[in-house]
């Protein structure tokens, strides 16, 4: 089953590990399965929350290829900084375990992320029809440093003694970085709220409906523009492997339909409007959060510099 996750949209804290589950070898890959996507709350197919933002007035709708400045972007940590936080937690955990006498502990035994965890994702992105017909769906550029670190897997799984000791070291590691431990208002949480607000907007729903009709006329039964890039027949295709004929055909038709109904232009215009409103309502809390996360990053970089 393929479950849609809001990658790149969540809170500023990187993933935490409740149980030590890493092993020396990655799990075996399962074959393709039917597309089954669990849509997040706020998606057009889900019930709207009671505190939904009012639909903003839009003086003009941009086009999908037009660049936009998102109001909340200056206030959130970039994904490169999120990766630094995760690496610093891992290093601090390693230091703690060694200090506690577990000298066989290896980095990666408690890892709950991979390079894909630090890629920004959008619900709907602009696709150039000609390029889509040639190369299929784009693959995100991964940080080569993270790829290298993630490729170095531990030689074994944790022992029982290490598994017992690890939770306290995880807690201690995070305490070295996250002071205070939580944000009252996370900029990334607000970005997620803005993304979901676009999906409840009547103009976005109309664009999605028009896209669905356009795709249907070409023989495709996808119910949401989120679905085609995540089709399990090609979703896991690595960037260095060429797209197959069916992916290229699907991507081309998808791109043409997105352009025809201006799907991405509507989405981007709404994103800007909803982010601007959330910034207006929460500016003081967002600025305060920005100072807190800057402190987190300073402490993380100090730990990494000492390693």
C-alpha positions as CSV (number, residue, x, y, z in Angstrom):
1,X,0.0,0.0,0.0
2,X,1.3,3.5,-0.9
3,X,0.5,6.0,1.8
4,X,0.9,9.7,1.0
5,X,3.1,11.5,3.5
6,X,3.6,15.2,3.7
7,X,7.3,15.0,3.2
8,X,9.1,18.2,3.8
9,X,6.0,19.8,5.4
10,X,6.3,18.9,9.0
11,X,7.6,20.4,12.2
12,X,11.1,21.7,12.6
13,X,12.2,18.8,14.7
14,X,13.7,15.9,12.7
15,X,12.3,12.4,13.1
16,X,12.8,10.8,16.5
17,X,13.2,7.1,17.2
18,X,11.0,5.4,19.7
19,X,12.5,1.9,19.1
20,X,15.8,0.8,17.8
21,X,15.0,-1.0,14.6
22,X,18.0,-0.5,12.3
23,X,19.7,-3.6,10.9
24,X,22.8,-4.2,8.8
25,X,20.8,-4.9,5.7
26,X,17.9,-2.9,4.1
27,X,14.5,-4.7,3.9
28,X,13.8,-6.5,0.6
29,X,11.8,-4.6,-2.0
30,X,8.2,-5.5,-2.6
31,X,6.9,-5.6,-6.1
32,X,4.4,-3.1,-7.6
33,X,0.9,-2.9,-6.0
34,X,-2.3,-1.1,-6.8
35,X,-2.2,2.6,-6.2
36,X,-3.8,3.2,-2.8
37,X,-3.1,6.6,-1.4
38,X,-4.3,7.7,2.1
39,X,-5.0,11.4,1.7
40,X,-4.2,13.8,4.5
41,X,-6.8,15.8,6.4
42,X,-7.8,18.8,4.4
43,X,-7.4,17.2,1.0
44,X,-10.4,17.6,-1.3
45,X,-11.5,14.0,-0.5
46,X,-11.3,14.5,3.2
47,X,-13.6,16.3,5.6
48,X,-12.5,19.9,6.3
49,X,-11.6,20.9,9.9
50,X,-13.8,23.3,11.8
51,X,-11.2,26.0,11.9
52,X,-10.6,26.3,8.1
53,X,-9.4,29.6,6.9
54,X,-11.8,31.7,4.8
55,X,-11.2,31.7,1.1
56,X,-9.1,34.8,0.2
57,X,-9.8,37.2,-2.6
58,X,-7.4,36.8,-5.5
59,X,-6.8,39.8,-7.8
60,X,-5.2,37.6,-10.4
61,X,-4.2,33.9,-10.9
62,X,-0.7,33.3,-12.0
63,X,0.6,30.6,-14.4
64,X,2.2,27.4,-13.3
65,X,5.6,28.1,-14.6
66,X,5.7,31.6,-12.9
67,X,8.2,31.8,-10.0
68,X,6.6,32.9,-6.7
69,X,7.9,34.1,-3.3
70,X,6.2,32.2,-0.6
71,X,5.7,34.4,2.5
72,X,6.7,31.8,5.1
73,X,9.8,30.6,3.4
74,X,12.2,33.1,5.1
75,X,11.0,31.9,8.5
76,X,11.4,28.1,8.2
77,X,14.6,26.1,8.5
78,X,15.7,24.9,5.0
79,X,15.9,21.2,4.5
80,X,19.7,21.3,4.6
81,X,19.5,22.7,8.1
82,X,17.0,20.0,9.1
83,X,19.5,17.4,7.9
84,X,22.2,19.1,10.1
85,X,19.9,18.7,13.1
86,X,19.3,15.0,12.4
87,X,23.1,14.4,11.9
88,X,23.9,16.3,15.2
89,X,21.3,14.2,17.1
90,X,22.9,11.0,15.7
91,X,26.4,12.2,16.6
92,X,25.3,13.2,20.2
93,X,23.7,9.8,20.6
94,X,26.9,8.1,19.4
95,X,28.9,10.2,21.9
96,X,26.6,9.3,24.7
97,X,26.5,5.6,24.0
98,X,30.3,5.5,23.9
99,X,30.5,7.4,27.1
100,X,28.2,4.9,28.7
101,X,30.6,2.1,27.8
102,X,28.8,0.8,24.7
103,X,32.0,1.1,22.6
104,X,30.5,-1.1,19.8
105,X,27.7,1.3,19.1
106,X,27.7,2.4,15.4
107,X,26.2,5.4,13.8
108,X,23.0,4.5,11.9
109,X,21.8,1.9,14.4
110,X,19.0,4.3,15.4
111,X,18.6,6.2,12.2
112,X,15.0,7.0,11.3
113,X,15.7,9.1,8.2
114,X,17.1,8.7,4.7
115,X,18.1,11.3,2.1
116,X,14.6,11.5,0.8
117,X,13.5,12.8,4.2
118,X,15.1,16.1,3.5
119,X,13.6,16.9,0.1
120,X,10.9,19.6,-0.1
121,X,7.8,18.3,-1.8
122,X,4.7,20.1,-3.2
123,X,1.2,18.8,-3.8
124,X,1.4,20.0,-7.4
125,X,4.4,21.0,-9.3
126,X,4.8,22.5,-12.8
127,X,5.7,20.0,-15.5
128,X,6.9,20.9,-18.9
129,X,5.1,18.7,-21.4
130,X,8.0,18.3,-23.8
131,X,10.4,17.4,-21.0
132,X,7.9,15.1,-19.3
133,X,7.5,13.2,-22.6
134,X,11.2,12.7,-22.8
135,X,12.2,12.0,-19.2
136,X,9.0,11.2,-17.3
137,X,8.5,12.6,-13.8
138,X,11.5,14.5,-12.3
139,X,13.5,13.0,-9.5
140,X,14.6,15.2,-6.6
141,X,18.3,16.1,-6.3
142,X,19.6,14.5,-3.1
143,X,22.4,15.8,-0.9
144,X,25.4,13.7,-1.9
145,X,26.8,14.0,1.6
146,X,23.6,12.6,3.1
147,X,23.5,9.9,0.4
148,X,27.0,8.8,1.4
149,X,26.2,8.8,5.1
150,X,23.0,6.8,4.6
151,X,24.8,4.3,2.4
152,X,27.2,3.5,5.3
153,X,25.0,1.1,7.1
154,X,25.8,-0.5,10.5
155,X,27.5,-3.9,10.4
156,X,25.0,-5.4,12.8
157,X,21.8,-4.7,14.8
158,X,22.0,-3.4,18.4
159,X,22.4,-5.8,21.2
160,X,19.8,-6.1,24.0
161,X,22.0,-4.1,26.3
162,X,22.4,-1.3,23.7
163,X,18.7,-1.2,23.0
164,X,18.0,-0.8,26.7
165,X,20.6,2.0,27.1
166,X,19.7,3.8,23.9
167,X,16.5,5.7,24.9
168,X,18.3,7.6,27.6
169,X,21.1,8.6,25.2
170,X,18.5,9.7,22.7
171,X,16.9,11.9,25.3
172,X,20.2,13.3,26.4
173,X,21.3,13.9,22.8
174,X,18.2,15.9,22.0
175,X,18.5,17.9,25.2
176,X,21.9,19.1,24.0
177,X,20.3,20.7,21.0
178,X,16.6,21.4,21.5
179,X,16.6,24.2,24.1
180,X,13.7,24.9,24.6
181,X,12.5,21.4,23.5
182,X,9.4,22.5,21.6
183,X,8.0,25.4,19.5
184,X,4.8,27.1,20.4
185,X,4.4,27.9,16.7
186,X,6.4,26.0,14.1
187,X,6.8,27.8,10.7
188,X,6.7,24.4,8.9
189,X,3.5,23.6,10.7
190,X,2.0,26.7,9.2
191,X,3.3,25.9,5.8
192,X,1.5,22.6,6.1
193,X,-1.7,24.4,7.1
194,X,-1.4,26.6,4.1
195,X,-0.9,23.7,1.8
196,X,-4.0,21.9,3.2
197,X,-6.0,25.2,3.0
198,X,-5.4,25.3,-0.7
199,X,-6.9,21.9,-1.1
200,X,-10.1,23.0,0.6
201,X,-10.5,26.1,-1.6
202,X,-13.3,25.9,-4.1
203,X,-11.0,27.2,-6.9
204,X,-8.5,24.5,-6.3
205,X,-11.2,21.9,-6.2
206,X,-12.5,23.2,-9.5
207,X,-9.1,23.0,-11.0
208,X,-8.6,19.4,-9.8
209,X,-12.0,18.4,-11.2
210,X,-11.1,19.9,-14.5
211,X,-7.7,18.1,-14.5
212,X,-9.5,14.8,-13.7
213,X,-11.8,15.2,-16.6
214,X,-8.9,16.1,-18.9
215,X,-7.0,13.0,-17.8
216,X,-10.1,10.8,-18.1
217,X,-10.5,11.8,-21.8
218,X,-7.0,10.3,-22.4
219,X,-7.9,7.1,-20.6
220,X,-6.4,7.8,-17.2
221,X,-8.5,7.1,-14.0
222,X,-6.3,9.0,-11.5
223,X,-8.5,10.8,-9.0
224,X,-6.0,13.4,-7.9
225,X,-2.9,15.1,-9.5
226,X,-1.0,13.8,-6.5
227,X,-1.3,10.3,-7.7
228,X,0.4,9.9,-11.1
229,X,4.0,10.8,-9.8
230,X,3.5,8.3,-7.0
231,X,2.4,5.4,-9.2
232,X,4.3,2.4,-7.7
233,X,5.2,1.4,-11.2
234,X,7.8,4.2,-11.3
235,X,7.7,6.1,-8.0
236,X,10.9,4.4,-6.8
237,X,12.7,4.7,-10.1
238,X,16.2,6.1,-9.3
239,X,17.3,9.2,-11.0
240,X,20.0,7.4,-13.0
241,X,17.5,5.0,-14.6
242,X,15.6,6.3,-17.7
243,X,11.8,6.5,-17.5
244,X,9.8,3.8,-19.3
245,X,7.4,4.4,-22.1
246,X,4.3,4.3,-19.9
247,X,5.7,6.7,-17.3
248,X,6.7,9.1,-20.1
249,X,3.3,9.0,-21.7
250,X,1.5,9.5,-18.3
251,X,3.8,12.4,-17.4
252,X,3.2,14.1,-20.8
253,X,-0.6,13.8,-20.6
254,X,-0.4,14.9,-16.9
255,X,1.7,17.9,-17.8
256,X,-0.6,18.9,-20.7
257,X,-3.7,18.7,-18.5
258,X,-2.0,20.7,-15.7
259,X,-1.3,23.4,-18.2
260,X,-4.7,23.3,-19.8
261,X,-6.6,23.9,-16.5
262,X,-3.8,26.0,-15.0
263,X,-3.7,23.6,-12.0
264,X,-0.3,24.7,-10.7
265,X,-1.0,28.4,-11.3
266,X,-4.1,28.2,-9.1
267,X,-2.2,26.2,-6.5
268,X,0.7,28.6,-6.3
269,X,-1.5,31.7,-6.1
270,X,-3.5,30.2,-3.3
271,X,-0.4,29.1,-1.4
272,X,0.9,32.7,-1.4
273,X,-2.5,34.0,-0.2
274,X,-2.9,31.5,2.6
275,X,0.7,31.8,3.7
276,X,0.4,35.6,3.8
277,X,-2.7,35.3,6.0
278,X,-1.1,32.8,8.4
279,X,1.9,35.1,8.6
280,X,-0.3,38.1,9.4
281,X,-2.1,36.2,12.2
282,X,1.0,34.6,13.7
283,X,3.9,37.0,12.9
284,X,5.1,37.5,16.5
285,X,5.1,33.7,17.3
286,X,6.8,32.9,14.0
287,X,9.6,35.4,14.7
288,X,10.1,34.0,18.1
289,X,10.2,30.5,16.7
290,X,12.9,31.6,14.2
291,X,15.1,32.7,17.1
292,X,14.6,29.3,18.8
293,X,15.5,27.3,15.7
294,X,18.5,29.4,15.1
295,X,19.8,28.4,18.6
296,X,19.1,24.7,17.8
297,X,21.1,25.0,14.7
298,X,24.0,26.7,16.4
299,X,24.2,23.9,19.0
300,X,23.9,21.2,16.3
301,X,26.7,22.7,14.3
302,X,28.9,22.9,17.4
303,X,28.4,19.2,18.0
304,X,29.2,18.3,14.4
305,X,32.3,20.5,14.4
306,X,33.6,18.5,17.4
307,X,33.0,15.1,15.8
